[in-house]
Amino acid sequence: MRKNLNVFRRDKSILMDKIKESFSSVIPISLIVLFLCFTITPIKSDVLLSFIIGTFFVVVGMGLFSLGADVAMTPIGEYVGESTIKSKKIWIIIPVFFFLGVIITISEPDLSVLAAQLANTINSWTLIISVGVGVGVFLVIAFLRIVLKIKLKYLDEPRKGLN
């Protein structure tokens, strides 16, 4: 029983650290909004109360999400990364990394929003696919740089030649 209590205290401490992190991220913008609500654009008290309650839930939600990412996703990513490197089958790894880079980028909602905003300038799918392929290519380059132990300065040389 005592061991379970210590685990709970440790987990509670980790959760509180994550909530403090999210609090420090959310509070500055919330204070700016509150300042504007009291000075330039007064709002009704029920809307103000809704904003304060919403801010509280955003802080708690971000803390829980951050904790979940650290507890679940980070170890999975580390395991996949370690086992990928240990496999030594670069010819399999390169297409997988490229595919992951493309798919993850294409599924990013912010990129879809940007593409919709630029729809009059460039075809939305052209932009999304181009960015996805670019991320995939650079993910492969980053992987090869790590595996082959290539110094970053050598990869930066072509860019310097463009100046």
N, C-alpha and C positions, 0 to 999 in steps of 0.2 A: 504494500500500500504506500509506504514511504517513497519507494522508487518511482511509482506512478506520479506522486505529488511533485517530485523533483523534475520529472519530464514535463509535467504541465507548467511548472514555473518557468522552465527554460523555454518552452514553446510560447508561453504568454509573453516572455521577454522579447523573443524574436518578433512576434506579431506587433508588439508595441513599438519596436524599432522601425518596422515597416510602416506603421501608421504615422510615426513621427516624420519619416522621410516624405510620405505623401502629404502630410500636413504642411511641411516646409515648402512643398511645391505648389500647393493649392492656395495657401493663405495670402501670398502677395497679390495675386490677381483678385482674390475675393475682397481684400481690403480696398483695392482700387475701385472695384465695382460698388462696394458699400460707400466709399467716399463720394463717388459720383451720384449715388442714390440720395445722399443727404445734402448734396450741394447743387449740382447742376440739373439733374433730372429726378425730382422727388417721385417716389412710387408709393402705392398703397401699402399699408402695413401687412396685409395678408400676402401680398407678393413678396415683400421683404422677408417675412417669416418663411415662406416657401423657399426662397433663395438660401437662407441660413440653414434650413433643414437639408436642402439639396447639397449644400457645401459639406455638411457633416457626412452625408452618405457617400459623397464622392471621395472624401478622405478615407473613410473606412473601406470602401470598395477598392480603391487603389492600393491600400495597404494589404488587403486580402489577396488581390490579384498578384501583387509583387511577391508576397509570401508563397503563393501557389507556384509562381514561375520559378522561384528559387528552390522550392522543395521538389517539384515534379519535373519541370522542363529542363532545368539546368543539368541535373544528373543524367537525364536521357541524352541531351546534347553531348555531354562529356563522354558518355559511353559510346555513342555512335561515332564521335570523332576519334576516340582512341582505337576502336575496332576497325575503323576505316583506314587509319594510318598503318595499323599492324598488318592489314591484309596484303599490302605491298602490290596489289593489282591495280596499278595506276590506270590501265586501259579500261577498267570498269569504273573506277572512281571518278575520272574526268567527266564522262557523260552524265553520271548521277549528279555530280555537283552542278554541272551546267543546267541540267533539267530542274533541279531544286531551285537554283537561282532564278530561272525563268518563271517557274510556276508560282513561287512565293511572291515575286514581284508583280506578276499579272493579277494575283488575287488581292493585292493591296488596294483597299478602298480609296485611299487618298490619290492614287494614280488615276483611278477611274474618274474622280472628281476633277482632277487637273485636265484629263483628256476631254471631258465634257465642256470645260471652260474654254478650251482651245479648239473646239470642234469647227469653228469657222476658219481656222488657220491651217490645221492639219487633221487628217482623218484620225479619229479616236483610236482605232485598232492599230494603226501604223505607229502612233506614239507609244501605246501600251506594249506592243510587241518589241519595238525598238529598245525601249528602256529595259524590258525583261531580258532580251538577248544581251544587252550591254552588261547588266548585272551578272548574268550567267557567265559571260566571258571573263569578267573581272574576278568572279568567285573562283573560277578555274585558275586564273593567273595567281591569285593569292594562295591557293592551295599548292600549286607547283612551286611557288616561291618558298613556302615553308618546307615542303618535302625535299626540294633540291637545294635548300639552304642558299638561295640567291639573295644577295644584299639588295636592299631597297634602292640604293643609289644607282645600281645598274638598270633597274626598271624605270628610273626617273630620267635617265640620259636622253631617250628619244624626245621627251617633252622639252628638255632644255634646248635641243636642236631647233625647235620650232620658234624660239624667241629671236 
